[in-house]
Amino acid sequence: MEKMNTAKVKAYAKVNLTLDITGEADGFHTLDSLVVTVDLFDQISAKKRKDGKIRVFMHGLGSETIPPEENNAQRAGEAFTARFKTAGADIAIYKNIPVGAGMGGSSADAAGVLNALARLYGIADERALKELADSLGSDTGYLLKGGFARMRGRGERIEPIADMPPLDFFLLIPQTGVNTAECFRTYDGLRADAAGETRRNADMPRTERVLESLRSGAVEWAARVMGNGLFEAAKRLNPDVEKAYLSLKEFSPLGTFMTGSGSGCCALFATRELCEWAKSRYKGKFRAYVLRSVEPKRLKPFRNPFALGKGEGE
């Protein structure tokens, strides 16, 4: 891998089309989730330092106030230098992914830092990078590459899925997020109540059914099944989650669901034009986005049109 002094990468957001809670292991919940990256990303730039220090500079969406000790991007950089014995870097992160929306913003930044430093220092050991990513968060290993995938366990078991149809989403993001740990605790409390809706939904896993439908091209059927086992818990913690969900339902999309542990909610439409139509008619207070699924590893890198190719200008 070519070495350089500065590396720039895009860290893509993700959407959980399904999220089934399958059990517990080592004190953590285990999941089965169908995920896909979308065309919303944070921009990350890393520049070499001569010492071993990692300095992270956050920009946008209030991220400047995140303490370094609570910043996954900082942790990712320090873990990288410790693992590969490299020098450090100055890292600038420009936020576009909403914070606390269930779109993997923190994990995307950690994965993006690992990818940027790997380019910067010529590290091509994908297995070691994946191990580092898994130690930083449940979505981080997946977001090293993104695309369509099925995540199981605590998010470390990733099955990339090829040849999926492109999907168009209209998202509403409440101003306040949902704390992931509190959401799982609330889920556990609801599950203990045999009459709770969350308990009944827990017995109806969605991921396998949605995956089979998408593979066969039955997007409309898949959309009807898409959903999230944490939805009931999230809306108990943040009533705006349900308000966003119901607002999306008013536009009669193919399907409506929450992503991650909230607070973002998604509506799947047949076309991007219908997403734009819904956004143009939405008059509520939540942040609104029109997004499409992307396969980052398949995107062509930008080439400077003024740069000389190999053998040119000699």
Protein Blocks (a to p, Z undefined) as FASTA:
>chain_A
ZZdfbdcddddddddfbacdfbdeehiacddddddddfbdcdddddddfblcdcdddeej
hlmmpcfklmmklmmmmmmmmmnopacdddddddfbdghklnommmmmmmmmmmmmmmmn
opabfklmmmmmmmnomklmmmmngpadddehjopaccddehiacddddddddfbdcdfk
lmmmmmmmmmmpmkbmklmmmmmcfklmmmmmmmnopamlmmmmgccfklmmmmmmmmml
mmmmmmmmmnopabdcdehjbjadcdddfbfklmmmmmmmpcbfbdcdddddddfklpcc
dddfkbccehihZZ
